[in-house]
């Protein structure tokens, strides 16, 4: 059994044409679960987007001009999902079981400023649920090594902790 995953920063899906293109691309490429960031979604979008996607859709966000994350599932062979919105628009979890294996998907959209609270929360989730198989995806907005991972600009953009 294999599961096809992807993570995308979509830079907004409020526009219907772009949203439909992304949804169609995910289905054409048979992506079983996608981690999406920067959706720009509000609670008013949830039902409309669900109707357009037609499979399991778990959104987290409350602003139409920034933030927002989502996990879109397509033909995942499981019977139930357990979704938690941990930090609205920034961190969500989705748990399900396939063939006796419990999967814990974590979607991350990190802060652009120096703030380690999201990663501290992520660490707590992992430590408290270490009997699961974790799959973590997203946009971390962090630079591990500025000399290797960044071109131009301020090489000290984020302080070292």
C-alpha positions in Angstrom: 0.0 0.0 0.0 1.4 3.4 -0.9 0.1 6.9 -0.3 0.9 9.8 -2.6 1.5 13.1 -0.8 2.4 16.6 -1.8 2.8 20.0 -0.1 2.1 23.3 -1.8 2.1 26.9 -0.9 -0.7 28.1 -3.1 -0.5 31.8 -2.3 -4.3 32.1 -2.1 -7.2 30.0 -3.4 -10.0 32.6 -3.0 -10.2 32.9 -6.8 -12.4 30.2 -8.2 -10.4 29.6 -11.4 -7.1 29.0 -9.5 -8.8 26.9 -6.9 -10.4 24.6 -9.5 -7.0 24.3 -11.3 -5.3 23.3 -8.1 -8.1 20.8 -7.2 -7.9 19.3 -10.7 -4.1 19.1 -10.7 -4.3 17.2 -7.3 -6.9 14.7 -8.7 -5.2 14.2 -12.0 -1.9 13.5 -10.3 -3.7 11.1 -7.9 -2.5 12.8 -4.8 -4.1 11.0 -1.8 -3.3 13.7 0.7 -2.1 17.3 0.1 -0.8 19.8 2.6 -1.7 23.2 1.4 -0.5 26.5 2.9 -1.5 30.2 2.4 -5.0 29.4 1.4 -6.6 32.7 2.3 -9.7 31.0 3.5 -12.5 31.9 5.8 -15.1 29.8 7.5 -17.6 31.0 4.8 -15.4 29.3 2.2 -15.5 25.9 3.8 -18.8 24.6 2.4 -18.2 26.0 -1.1 -14.7 24.5 -1.3 -16.0 21.2 0.1 -18.6 21.0 -2.7 -16.0 21.7 -5.3 -13.4 19.2 -3.9 -16.0 16.4 -3.4 -13.8 14.4 -1.0 -12.5 15.0 2.5 -11.3 18.5 3.0 -10.0 19.9 6.3 -9.4 23.7 6.4 -8.0 26.0 9.0 -8.1 29.7 8.6 -10.1 32.8 9.2 -8.9 35.5 6.9 -9.3 36.1 3.1 -6.0 37.9 2.6 -3.4 35.8 4.5 -2.7 32.5 6.3 -4.8 29.4 6.0 -3.9 25.8 5.7 -5.7 22.7 4.5 -5.4 19.0 4.0 -7.3 17.6 1.0 -7.8 13.9 0.9 -8.5 12.0 -2.3 -9.3 8.3 -2.3 -7.6 7.5 1.0 -8.6 3.9 2.0 -9.6 4.7 5.6 -13.0 4.8 7.3 -12.6 7.8 9.6 -10.5 10.9 10.2 -9.7 12.8 13.4 -8.9 16.4 12.6 -7.6 19.1 15.0 -7.1 22.7 14.3 -4.1 23.4 16.7 -3.2 27.0 15.7 -5.7 28.4 13.3 -4.2 29.0 9.9 -0.8 27.7 11.1 -0.9 24.2 12.5 -3.4 21.3 12.0 -3.3 17.6 12.5 -5.1 14.8 10.8 -5.1 11.2 12.1 -6.4 8.1 10.3 -5.7 4.4 10.1 -4.9 2.3 7.0 -4.2 -1.5 7.3 -3.5 -1.4 11.1 -1.1 1.6 10.8 -2.1 4.8 12.5 -0.9 7.9 10.5 -0.6 11.3 12.0 -0.4 14.0 9.3 0.8 17.4 10.5 0.4 20.5 8.3 2.7 23.5 9.2 2.7 27.1 8.0 5.4 28.7 10.0 5.7 32.3 11.2 7.9 34.6 9.1 9.1 36.4 12.3 11.2 35.0 15.1 8.7 32.9 17.0 9.4 29.4 18.2 6.0 28.8 19.8 4.7 26.9 16.7 7.7 24.5 16.8 7.4 24.1 20.5 3.8 23.0 20.0 4.8 20.7 17.2 7.4 19.1 19.4 4.8 18.6 22.2 2.4 16.9 19.7 5.1 14.5 18.5 6.3 13.6 22.0 2.7 13.0 23.2 1.8 10.8 20.2 5.0 8.9 19.6 3.2 5.6 18.9 2.0 7.0 15.5 3.6 7.2 12.1 4.2 10.9 11.5 4.1 12.6 8.2 4.9 16.3 8.5 4.6 18.8 5.6 4.2 22.4 5.0 5.9 25.8 4.7 8.2 26.2 7.6 9.4 29.7 6.8 12.7 29.0 8.4 16.3 28.9 7.2 18.5 26.1 8.6 21.8 27.4 7.1 21.7 30.9 5.6 24.9 30.3 3.6 23.4 27.3 1.9 19.6 28.0 2.0 19.4 31.7 1.2 20.6 33.9 -1.7 21.0 37.6 -1.1 19.3 39.7 1.6 20.1 39.6 5.3 21.9 36.4 6.2 20.9 37.0 9.9 17.2 37.3 9.3 16.3 35.0 12.2 18.2 34.9 15.4 19.7 31.7 16.6 18.1 30.1 19.8 
